[in-house]
Amino acid sequence: MVTVANPRLVFTKRPPPGPPVAGEHLVLDTSRTIDIDDVPLNGGFLTKTLVLSPEPHMRDRMRDPSIPSYSTTYTIGAPIVAFAVVVVIRSEKEGVKPGDYMYGQTPWEAYTVQPYVEGRCNFKPEEWAPGTYNFDALVLQAIPDPQGAFPITRYTSILGTPGLTAYVAFEGIIGEIKPGETIFVSSGASAVGSLVIQIAKLKGMKVIASAGSDAKVAYMKSVGADVAFNYKKTSYDAALAEHGPIQVYWDNVGVEALDAALEAATAQAKFVICGSVGTDNTPPDQRYRLKNAFLIMKKRLLLRGFIVPDFLSQFGAKFYNEVPALVAQGKLKSEERIIEGWDNAAEALVDMMKTGHDAIGKPVVVVGKA
């Protein structure tokens, strides 16, 4: 018998518009223990959590279930369920063995008997708005042991959801491009934006990228952006007027950036609508309203919103065949901001949802060792 502490991050209360508050909406529960030798597996397997991956979509999952959106919601009183890297400790499941690394949706707790029960949404499509995606369907998948080629944390950044986001939308929405075409990437220093910059350069595109600090401008240039600007010092309109026009826009923020991109776009340009961090924490009646929407018709623009599962079956295998090797060879890079320990998990998640800071790199929370 080996009884150990089993801390977990619990979703205790739905936040109003704005970032959640650590200690109020997200509470670390350290009261639980687990016998890792004898806990019943019931045909499943026991995992130990190694790395947590705070991501923007988690804010949407904190909303009231009555508000339509693209995702299922969190359960009050249950642990947060989100992406993480885990290692298998014990297994009764065929094809899963101790020592295997896995990545996917899992409760944010130190140890979990999989498939998890607590925190899982009892998903019935007829009870949700059309198009709602059941995030519990993103089950844990085996990932290769990098064996020193790169840190295991890469699986929560360039080799995880952020990397998949950039890759599958390039394949599924942007598609074929002509060398020399120009792409504008907002929030280009983010985990997704920085990989979009790098993929675009590999495809021979000119890249314009924006962020909200000089440190982030320097980072965007370091990963290949031809033109990088601080939108707090140079307006989107001014930067795109000088360095455009653009044939592709990768939108991570919405607001003024999207309006400026509509103005700078050539006829039949493609717009990848990936995120809306500019309004994620803004009450609906205070959100920015587009001024240039009329140009969508006049320029015959293609705008497509998406989430990774829209293209995962088509391009997921291709991503894992190509991108890990490029990372190991140093041809694709990512910056991670490492936060240590369960005590800092809630604050790391909250900080990720805030905009306007100088922090560079995908936040990852290391909570265990294999």
Secondary structure as UniProt FT lines:
FT   STRAND          3..5
FT   STRAND          8..11
FT   TURN            23..25
FT   STRAND          26..29
FT   STRAND          33..35
FT   TURN            36..38
FT   TURN            42..43
FT   STRAND          45..52
FT   HELIX           57..60
FT   TURN            61..62
FT   TURN            65..66
FT   TURN            76..77
FT   STRAND          81..91
FT   TURN            94..95
FT   TURN            98..99
FT   STRAND          101..107
FT   STRAND          111..114
FT   TURN            118..119
FT   HELIX           125..127
FT   TURN            130..131
FT   HELIX           135..137
FT   STRAND          141..143
FT   TURN            147..148
FT   HELIX           152..156
FT   TURN            157..159
FT   HELIX           161..169
FT   HELIX           170..174
FT   TURN            179..180
FT   STRAND          182..185
FT   TURN            186..189
FT   HELIX           191..202
FT   TURN            203..204
FT   STRAND          206..211
FT   HELIX           214..222
FT   TURN            223..224
FT   STRAND          227..230
FT   TURN            231..233
FT   HELIX           236..243
FT   STRAND          246..251
FT   HELIX           255..264
FT   STRAND          265..273
FT   TURN            277..281
FT   HELIX           284..286
FT   TURN            293..294
FT   HELIX           295..298
FT   TURN            299..300
FT   STRAND          302..305
FT   HELIX           309..328
FT   TURN            329..330
FT   STRAND          336..340
FT   HELIX           342..344
FT   HELIX           345..353
FT   STRAND          362..366
//
